[in-house]
Structures are given as structure tokens and as C-alpha cells.
């Protein structure tokens, strides 16, 4: 049986400022600390200062992109901690919002058990975080490359230059773009600048694609890769964005994580179910939507399932309904595999 913590420590972390509030089990402020650690060594000194409270206390910190170094240092020291969802904490509702009040409120909510009941979130390991970053970086580069392609197409269309069919990133089109001279030297310079970005993005994406392919071969269950419409990238996103599926209570919790449940507004005997919340994992919801589109256009069983629904609902609603069914199926598949 785990020991009852004597201290409850709330941490409000920013890029340059670290605000800490320590409460005892009676809710009294034991210590407040505000500092500006410039590097990890400075962060270690801060932890050394509050180490007596860490030995017999519990720490709560918001789930933000800046907190990994801090949480990893807590792990190194075997500290009991919890990472909380800032959206569910909703600290802005208190009115006046300062770092000191935020740290105090986080510590108070930890003491009351509110964070464990309502705002606790999952903290990915460095290995899981690295694989997610690999996939998300590839997706981000694809979006940025498409913006460059749109700029080049716009420049070509303005002068009715139409002899670039197919993909602009093909070797043939890249060679023709490199040899193309526009109406003025300034326009040619702009084209060359866009072309250099296009080549750089394409090379980076190809390098990441190789990493993703190798990762898919080593780390994915064959049953998932054999699903219709699922390639290595889709399978990787599904597995690594879900993370440890044991943290989900049921399939509805997984659908909530993907933002594929309706908004609910309830008062007394009246309940209104609105559009999707879209407050979950964006990468997961996006890839599920793409997968649903592929299945609706190519799989006979899915088209038969969707035919009657399309008569009474918009195609986007049917697509999202299919996406929810898909994530539930993947959850059951991955849970069985793990």
C-alpha cells in the first residue's frame, strides 16, 4: 500500500519561469518558490532546494510541451507525480490569473483529489515521444511542402505555364523547373528560391519516410498492417498516437481521446447532442478521417454499410461515424496485441 503524501506540490512551468507552491495535508502553504532556471543544471538546483518535500510529497504539473525535462528529472529522483490536462483544470475561470495563483490552485486540486478524478493525463515515455515526433514532423513537412507547391503553381498559372503535369516533385518536373526562365530576373529568383525549398522539403520527407518504413517493419503487428486501406504510416500513427491503450477504461474513452464523440449540453430533463468535440488527438482524428475516405471509395462492405446512412445524413457525418467504428476496432486489436 502506498504511503499517504505529507506535501502536495503544484508547479506552474513556463519557458523562463518556474513557480512552485507546497501545501501540507491541511492545505496550508509551506513554501512558495519562483525562479528562472536557465538550463537543466539550474533546474536541478531548484529540485535540490525542495527535495525534502519531494521525499514525502506528490507533484502535479501541467501537460505542456515545455515540461519534459522537469518530469524526467522527477522520474530520475523517483518522485510521485501526476501530469494534468490544463484544459480540464480551467484555471482561467478563477478570474485573476497569475503564476502564483496557478501553482497554488494546482497544489490545492492535487490535495483535494480533483486532478486524479478529472484532470489526470497520460505522459508518454521518451521512446513514445520520439516516435510521435517522427510521424508528426513528417506530416508537418508535407504540409509546408504543399504550401511551397501552391506558391509555385500560382506563379506558373499567372503566366499560363501549363507544361508541368502530374506531381511537381517528380524528377522530370524538378529538372524543368530548374531550367525555366520567367519573364523577369526577379520572378526567376523567386522561382529558384521556392524550388530550393521544394527540393529540401522533399529530401527531408524521403529521409523520414525511410525511418518510418523501418519502424513499421520492426514495431507493428501484422494484423494491423493487413487491414484494408492501412499502410505503414497510417498504422504507425494509430499505434503511437494511442500509446498505452491500458489507460483507457473502454472504447468510449478511446473515442473521446480522438475527439469523435458529440458535444453534450444537459440541464434537468433536457439534453442536446451537438457536433463533435474535436478536443482530442488531432493527428489521430485526421488519419482516421483519411482512412474512412479510402474505405468509403474502395471497400464494397463499407459502401454497403454506408449506403442507407448516406440517404439520411451528410457524407461527412457518415465518414466520422465510420472513423469512430474504426478507432474502436483498432483499440480492440492493439489491446489484444499488447
Secondary structure, DSSP 4 states (H G I P E B T S, - for coil): -PPPPSEEEEEEE-SS-EEEEEEETTS-EEEEEEE---SHHHHHHHHHHTHHHHHTEEEEEE--TT-HHHHHHHHHTT-EEEEE-HHHH-GGGGSS--HHHHHHHHHHHHHHTHIIIIIB-----HHHHHHHHHHHHHHHHHHHHHHHHHHHHHHHHHTT-----S-TTSHHHHHHHHH---SSHHHHHHHHHHHHHHHHHHHHHHHHHHHHHHHHHHHS-HHHHTSTT--HHHHHHHHHHH--GGG-SSHHHHHHHTT-SEEEEEETTEEEEEEE---S-HHHHHHHHHHHHHHHHH-HHHHHHHHHHHHHS-HHHHHHHHHHHHHHHHHHHHHHH-
